[in-house]
Amino acid sequence: MILLLDIKILLNRMEEGVALSDKTGNLLFNSSIERLFRYYNTDVTQENLYKILNGSKYEKIPVNVDKKYVGSVLLINQKSTNAVPKADSEFRAKYKFTDIVGQDDVKIKAAKFAKSNETVIIYGETGTGKELFAQSIHNESSRSNGPFIAVNCASLSESLIESELFGYEDGAFTGAARGGKKGIFELADGGTLFLDEIGEIPLNFQAKLLRVLQENEIRRVGGSRKIPVNVRIICATNKNLKEECKKNNFRYDLYYRINVLELKLQPLRFRKKDIISLFKNFIYKQCISENKKLKWKSDDIFEPLLKYNWYGNIRELENFAKFVVACSEKDELNENFILNMLESRNLEDNDEISIKFSYDLKEMESEMFNTLLDRYNGNKENLCRDFNISKTTLWRKLNFVQ
């Protein structure tokens, strides 16, 4: 007996867009068709599919059983279809609130923010799903058919950030492309610009960014004309920006300009009720990706996952699910297997740390904080925040000299 999961796996291995529909209008489709629905931000129905494909080349094959019509198969040639403009395909948000497991109270607030056009700032540790929320807000907004562009501010060097965001004119600098180049703000016109790790923007550039946000117009590097832009800004950071302002690392005026609608995402260790649901979802997706079938008798086999704090948050949990699927040799998971996987990744007993005894309390404290820093994967920002200490204090505790 062929299961729906088997059919889905087969469909996703086909390059063409394929949709199976029965006479009542129910659809089963592959990832190519799924991208069309996400692009047009519309419900999954047979009627909407035909609207999307209007003017595109596709083949509809009726399926008859005992001379009775039971449904049809739609084959879409991806090379000839004009359903999705290819030039803008890289600037599309693919996630919606329905893709987010748990955090219902945050989703409700974020859905309200989506109806507004004001700037949103999302606070959360690395791996908590900040871009997932940003894309969902965009897809729920009136700008959903416009571009969504994500920029990691930490990846932009101080010398390039202005030309990347604002663009440049012909001959603006040595090596500039002939005819100039549009910046990210222009490319995001009519849509949403997601500025991830905004706390990493160089201080001397923050005033220029503030002016753009206030005036809704940019000036390319090497140019004199002002170019109006209509862009909704969503920011994200794992830093306490108010503290960064006190340290003169971030401008107060920019902080108050972007801190209009605020979302705070909890670390996974503070919402353990979501861990098993998330893990099951990751297992399911990875099975489809690797063409595997895994089953289990009860969700209780995943209880060992709750004993770990997942300091890498959702991203770490997803990586562990990929590890479990890759290592599974049988088609049924059990608790012992999950425990063995946790042990092989050194994820067990993370609520305890071991340090060497010393009669010098400062020496023990130094070893404790060095051990904690390893637990935080070297992320001093998160360690300082969770233990409510400054970076200077942390440096002293880490660098104890006898």
C-alpha positions in Angstrom: 0.0 0.0 0.0 1.4 3.4 -1.1 1.2 6.0 1.7 0.7 9.7 1.1 4.2 10.3 2.5 5.6 7.9 -0.2 3.7 9.8 -2.9 5.0 13.2 -1.6 8.6 11.9 -1.6 8.2 10.8 -5.2 6.6 14.1 -6.3 9.4 16.1 -4.7 12.0 14.2 -6.7 10.5 15.4 -10.0 11.9 18.6 -11.6 8.5 19.6 -13.1 5.8 21.1 -11.0 3.2 18.3 -10.3 -0.2 18.5 -8.7 -2.7 15.7 -8.1 -6.3 16.7 -7.7 -9.5 14.7 -7.1 -12.9 15.6 -8.3 -13.8 17.3 -5.0 -10.9 19.8 -5.4 -8.4 18.3 -2.9 -4.7 18.7 -3.9 -1.5 16.9 -3.4 1.5 18.7 -4.8 5.3 18.8 -4.8 7.6 21.5 -3.6 7.6 23.4 -7.0 3.9 24.0 -6.7 4.2 24.8 -3.0 6.5 27.7 -3.9 3.9 29.1 -6.2 1.3 29.3 -3.4 3.9 30.9 -1.1 4.8 33.4 -3.7 1.2 34.5 -4.2 0.4 34.2 -0.5 -2.8 32.4 -1.3 -4.7 29.4 0.1 -4.0 26.0 -1.2 -7.1 25.2 -3.5 -7.6 23.9 -7.0 -9.3 27.1 -8.0 -6.3 29.3 -6.8 -3.9 27.0 -8.6 -5.6 27.6 -12.0 -5.6 31.3 -11.3 -1.9 31.3 -10.6 -1.2 29.2 -13.8 -3.3 31.5 -16.0 -1.2 32.2 -19.1 1.4 29.6 -18.2 2.1 26.4 -20.1 0.9 23.3 -18.3 -0.6 19.9 -19.2 -3.8 18.6 -17.5 -4.2 14.8 -17.7 -7.6 13.4 -16.6 -7.6 10.2 -14.5 -10.4 7.7 -15.1 -11.1 4.5 -13.1 -13.7 2.2 -14.6 -14.6 4.9 -17.1 -15.4 7.3 -14.3 -13.5 10.6 -13.7 -11.7 10.5 -10.3 -9.3 13.4 -10.7 -6.5 14.8 -12.7 -2.7 15.3 -12.9 -1.2 18.7 -13.7 2.3 18.9 -15.2 4.0 22.3 -15.3 7.1 23.0 -17.4 9.3 25.0 -15.0 11.4 26.3 -17.9 8.4 27.9 -19.8 6.1 28.9 -17.0 5.7 32.6 -16.2 3.7 32.1 -13.0 6.6 33.4 -10.9 8.9 36.1 -12.2 12.4 34.6 -11.9 14.1 37.9 -11.4 12.5 38.4 -8.1 12.3 34.8 -6.9 15.3 35.2 -4.6 13.5 38.1 -2.8 10.5 36.1 -1.6 9.7 35.2 2.0 8.7 31.5 2.2 7.6 31.2 5.8 4.3 32.0 7.4 3.0 31.9 11.0 1.6 28.4 10.4 5.2 27.2 10.0 6.1 28.3 13.5 5.7 25.7 16.2 4.7 27.0 19.7 5.2 30.6 20.9 1.4 31.3 20.3 1.4 34.5 22.4 4.3 35.9 20.4 2.6 34.9 17.1 -0.6 36.7 18.1 1.4 39.9 18.8 3.4 39.5 15.6 0.3 39.0 13.5 -1.0 42.3 14.9 2.3 44.0 14.0 1.9 42.7 10.4 -1.1 44.9 9.9 1.0 48.0 10.7 3.6 49.6 8.6 5.8 50.6 11.5 9.3 49.3 12.2 9.5 46.1 14.1 12.5 45.0 16.2 12.9 41.3 17.2 15.0 40.5 20.2 16.3 36.9 20.7 19.3 34.7 21.0 21.0 33.1 18.0 18.8 30.3 16.6 15.5 31.4 18.1 13.9 32.0 14.8 14.0 35.8 14.3 14.0 35.6 10.5 11.2 33.1 10.6 9.1 35.7 12.4 10.3 38.5 10.1 9.2 36.5 7.0 5.9 35.6 8.6 5.2 39.3 9.4 5.9 40.2 5.8 3.7 37.4 4.4 0.8 38.5 6.6 1.2 42.2 5.7 -0.2 44.3 2.8 3.3 44.1 1.3 3.3 40.3 0.9 3.5 40.5 -2.9 6.5 42.8 -2.7 10.1 41.8 -2.1 11.5 40.5 1.2 15.2 41.0 1.5 17.3 39.9 4.5 20.6 41.5 5.2 23.0 40.3 7.9 24.5 43.6 9.1 27.5 41.8 10.7 28.6 40.5 7.3 28.9 44.0 5.8 32.3 45.6 6.2 32.4 49.3 7.2 33.9 50.2 3.8 31.1 48.5 1.8 28.0 48.9 3.9 26.9 52.2 2.4 27.3 51.1 -1.2 25.5 47.8 -0.5 22.5 49.4 1.2 22.2 52.6 -0.9 23.9 51.6 -4.2 26.3 53.6 -6.2 26.6 55.6 -9.4 28.8 55.0 -12.4 32.4 55.8 -11.6 31.7 56.3 -7.9 34.9 54.4 -7.0 37.6 52.2 -8.5 36.0 48.9 -9.5 32.5 50.2 -9.6 30.3 48.5 -12.2 29.5 50.4 -15.3 26.2 52.2 -15.1 26.2 52.0 -11.3 24.2 49.6 -9.2 21.0 49.6 -7.2 21.3 49.2 -3.4 19.4 46.9 -1.2 16.9 49.7 -0.2 16.0 50.2 -3.9 15.7 46.5 -4.5 13.3 46.2 -1.5 11.1 49.1 -2.7 7.4 48.2 -2.1 8.4 45.4 0.3 10.2 44.6 3.5 13.9 44.9 4.4 15.0 42.7 7.3 18.1 44.0 9.0 19.5 41.2 11.0 22.1 41.8 13.7 21.5 45.5 13.5 23.5 46.1 16.6 26.6 45.4 14.5 26.2 48.4 12.2 29.2 50.7 12.5 28.6 53.7 14.7 29.7 56.3 12.0 27.1 54.8 9.6 24.2 54.8 12.0 23.4 58.5 11.4 23.1 57.9 7.6 20.8 55.0 8.2 18.7 57.0 10.6 18.2 59.8 8.0 17.0 57.2 5.4 14.5 55.8 7.8 13.2 59.3 8.7 13.1 60.7 5.1 12.3 57.5 3.2 14.8 58.4 0.5 18.4 57.4 -0.3 21.3 58.9 -2.1 23.6 56.5 -4.0 27.3 56.7 -3.3 28.8 59.2 -5.8 25.3 60.5 -6.7 23.5 63.8 -5.9 19.9 63.0 -6.6 17.5 61.7 -3.9 15.7 58.5 -4.7 12.4 57.9 -2.8 12.0 54.4 -1.3 9.0 52.8 0.2 10.4 50.1 2.5 9.1 48.6 5.7 11.9 47.8 8.2 12.1 44.8 10.4 15.3 44.6 12.6 16.7 41.8 14.8 19.4 41.6 17.4 20.7 39.3 20.1 22.1 42.4 21.9 20.5 44.7 24.5 20.5 47.8 22.4 19.7 50.1 25.3 22.8 48.9 27.1 24.7 49.4 23.8 23.5 53.0 23.8 24.9 53.5 27.3 28.2 52.2 26.1 28.2 54.6 23.2 28.1 51.6 20.7 24.7 52.5 19.4 23.0 55.8 18.8 20.0 56.7 21.1 18.1 58.4 18.2 18.4 55.3 16.0 17.4 53.1 18.9 14.2 55.0 19.5 13.5 55.2 15.7 13.6 51.4 15.3 12.2 50.4 18.7 8.6 51.0 17.8 7.0 47.5 17.7 9.0 45.1 19.9 9.0 41.3 19.9 11.0 39.2 22.3 11.6 35.5 21.5 12.2 33.2 24.4 15.2 30.8 24.3 14.2 27.2 23.8 15.4 26.3 27.4 12.6 28.5 28.7 9.8 26.9 26.6 10.5 23.2 26.9 6.9 22.3 26.2 7.7 23.1 22.5 10.8 20.9 22.2 9.1 17.5 21.3 6.7 19.1 18.8 9.6 20.9 17.1 11.7 17.8 17.1 9.0 15.7 15.5 8.5 18.3 12.8 12.2 18.4 12.1 12.3 14.6 11.9 9.4 14.6 9.5 11.0 17.2 7.2 14.4 15.4 7.2 12.8 12.1 6.4 11.3 13.7 3.3 14.7 15.2 2.4 16.6 12.0 2.8 13.8 9.7 1.4 13.5 7.8 4.7 10.6 6.5 6.7 10.8 6.5 10.5 8.2 5.7 13.1 7.9 5.4 16.9 5.4 3.9 19.3 5.0 6.9 21.5 6.2 10.5 21.8 7.5 9.5 25.3 10.7 8.3 23.6 11.7 11.9 23.1 11.5 12.8 26.9 15.3 12.7 27.2 15.4 15.8 25.0 13.8 17.8 27.8 16.8 17.3 30.1 19.0 19.3 27.8 19.0 23.1 27.7 19.6 23.6 23.9 21.8 26.7 24.2 21.9 26.7 20.4 18.1 27.0 20.5 15.9 25.8 17.6 18.9 25.6 15.2 20.7 23.2 17.5 17.6 21.1 17.9 17.1 20.9 14.1 20.7 19.9 13.6 20.3 17.1 16.2 17.2 15.9 14.3 19.2 15.7 11.1 21.9 13.8 13.0 19.3 11.3 14.3 17.8 10.7 10.9 21.2 10.2 9.3 22.3 7.7 12.0 19.1 5.7 12.1 19.6 2.3 10.6 16.2 0.8 11.6 12.8 2.2 10.6 11.6 2.6 14.3 13.0 5.0 16.8 13.1 4.2 20.5 14.2 6.0 23.7 17.5 4.1 24.0 18.5 5.2 20.5 17.7 8.9 21.3 19.7 8.6 24.5 22.7 7.1 22.6 22.5 9.9 20.1 22.5 12.5 22.9 25.5 10.8 24.5 27.4 10.6 21.3 26.9 14.4 20.8 27.8 15.1 24.5 24.4 16.7 25.0 23.5 14.8 28.2 23.7 16.1 31.8 24.0 19.8 30.7 22.4 21.1 33.8 25.7 20.3 35.7 29.2 21.5 35.2 32.4 20.2 36.8 35.2 22.3 38.0 38.4 21.5 39.9 38.3 22.1 43.7 40.5 24.9 45.0 40.9 26.8 48.3 41.0 30.0 46.3 37.4 30.9 45.5 38.5 33.3 42.7 40.3 30.5 41.0 37.2 28.3 41.2 35.1 31.2 39.9 37.4 31.7 37.0 37.2 28.0 36.0 33.5 28.1 36.4 33.1 31.0 34.0 35.5 29.5 31.5 33.4 26.3 31.6 30.2 28.3 31.1 31.8 30.1 28.1 32.3 26.8 26.5 28.7 25.9 27.2 27.7 29.1 25.4 29.9 28.3 22.4 32.1 31.3 23.1 29.2 33.8 23.0 30.2 36.3 25.6 27.1 38.5 24.9 24.7 35.8 25.8 26.7 34.8 28.9 26.8 38.4 30.2 23.1 38.8 29.6 22.0 35.6 31.3 24.2 36.2 34.3 23.6 40.0 34.4 27.3 41.0 34.3 29.3 43.4 32.2 31.9 42.4 29.6 34.5 43.9 31.8 33.4 41.8 34.8 33.4 38.7 32.6 36.9 39.5 31.4 38.2 39.7 35.0 36.5 36.4 36.0 37.9 34.6 32.9 41.4 35.9 33.2 42.2 35.1 36.9 45.9 35.2 37.6 47.2 33.5 40.8 
